[in-house]
């Protein structure tokens, strides 16, 4: 959730951008690709470094859970990068090849020194500090994760790697995911899929998520986020690998959800019902609350925030109110607004020409700078 100090939450997110080129048109998995897309990183038939690290992170999490006596419990990794079955098949092949080679190098000790150094560096630079950070955030009533020495994790790593299976999870896949299979050890699964992973399938013991698939609907995006829920005894081992854009989008949805819960509380206190109480959901410059076909009689009002910004009498006061809200919403002093000058003037109920003159004065005074719809605030707004 957004706070004055920034977004709050556990330090489990790892941001990357190496799945696609800078313009988003090429690369291993660009946002928009065809059903016959061939995943390639820098022109080679290999996984991007971020996904290789995510798989290594999952292997380390499985080994660490073995050390903690959780070997009989299931452990899963989610790889959700495309909705196309043929592309999922290619990703499955690449992931399976990477896991098999990693397993052979460590279990047979063939050219394994460099890989073990890489895994140890990941453990000591990421897991050790994350476990300590999360332990400091938990309350006295919550079980704090125990710090594990590398030697104990290393001893369990060969067995953990041997147990990992890579499976496709979609409507056409034959290797269905069945956690009810008999056995004394829990399944260790890397599940690769699309719509079936996004809608309804539970991944038991989810530890690691690699997620780049986007949608512009709140409800669909929320449904795709399968990493929510309790992770007793291994929350510090969980990781979410995703893009900075998706982190911002999920953060906005979290804010909107919290605001909607407050609306429900207010409605309940007033004794009203949804029929006679206008529930509001916070809007976003890019995202939609849901499909327009589902909106039906819903209206795009922006009333609650607009009332606050139009309450002050002067144009500068209204601009300051609006820009303060932008800083609080984004957690940054530089941001884009979803309006051109006329739309902003209409939103604040002021004259466009007078507002533009006021913006110029504020820029000359060093309060802010702007170019088109991008604004940078240079000092705290009062």
Secondary structure, DSSP 8 states (H G I E B T S, - for coil): -EETTEE-S-S-EEE--TTS-TTSSSSSS-SS--TT----BTTBSS--HHHHHHHHHHHHHHHHHHHTT-TTS-EEEEEE--S-HHHHHHHHHHHHHHHHHHHHHHHTTSS-HHHHHHHHHHIIIIIHHHHHHHHHHS-TTS-------HHHHHHHHHHHHHHEEEEEESTT-SS---TT---SS--EEEEEESHHHHTT---TTEEEEEE----SBHHHHHHH-TT-S--TTTGGG-EEEE-HHHHHHHHHHHHHHHHHHHHHHHHHHHT--TTTS-------SS-BSS-HHHHTT-----HHHHHHHHHSSSHHHHHHHHHHHHHHHHSSSEEE-S--HHHHHHHHTS-HHHHHHHHHHHHHTTSEEEETTEEEE-S---
